[in-house]
Amino acid sequence: MIYGSIPMMIFILASGYLFTVYLLLALAKRTSTKTVPTSFPSSTEGKHKQEISSVRAKVTEAVNSQ
């Protein structure tokens, strides 16, 4: 076995590892920017606000009754 090529093999493996990590991070960054839009249509937005206020009132009532 020739031990003279071991340092070069370490360099090649380390480079491959760093390149793979770079590609995975780039892929993660690219997919994280494609999120669901946070704005809802105006017809459902009012409904959700009413539901939230209704739930909030019920929770407040439950907490105060104890």
NORSUL-V994456 format. One record per backbone hydrogen bond with DSSP energy under -0.5 kcal/mol. NH is the residue of the N-H (numbers start at 1). CO is the residue of the C=O. E is the energy in kcal/mol with one decimal. If there is no record, write none. Layout:
NH | CO | E
NH | CO | E
This chain:
3 | 1 | -0.6
5 | 2 | -0.5
6 | 3 | -0.9
9 | 5 | -1.9
10 | 6 | -2.3
11 | 7 | -1.9
12 | 8 | -2.3
13 | 9 | -2.5
14 | 10 | -2.6
15 | 11 | -2.3
16 | 12 | -2.2
17 | 13 | -2.3
18 | 14 | -2.4
19 | 15 | -2.4
20 | 16 | -2.2
21 | 17 | -2.4
22 | 18 | -2.3
23 | 19 | -2.4
24 | 20 | -2.4
25 | 21 | -2.4
26 | 22 | -2.3
27 | 23 | -2.3
28 | 24 | -2.4
29 | 25 | -2.4
30 | 26 | -2.1
31 | 27 | -2.3
32 | 28 | -1.9
33 | 29 | -1.0
34 | 31 | -0.6
35 | 33 | -1.3
44 | 41 | -0.8
45 | 41 | -1.7
46 | 42 | -1.2
47 | 43 | -0.6
48 | 44 | -2.3
49 | 45 | -2.0
50 | 46 | -2.0
51 | 47 | -2.3
52 | 48 | -2.6
53 | 49 | -2.3
54 | 50 | -2.2
55 | 51 | -2.6
56 | 52 | -2.7
57 | 53 | -2.1
58 | 54 | -2.0
59 | 55 | -2.6
60 | 56 | -2.5
61 | 57 | -2.3
62 | 58 | -2.3
63 | 59 | -2.5
64 | 60 | -2.4
65 | 61 | -1.4
66 | 62 | -0.6
66 | 63 | -0.9
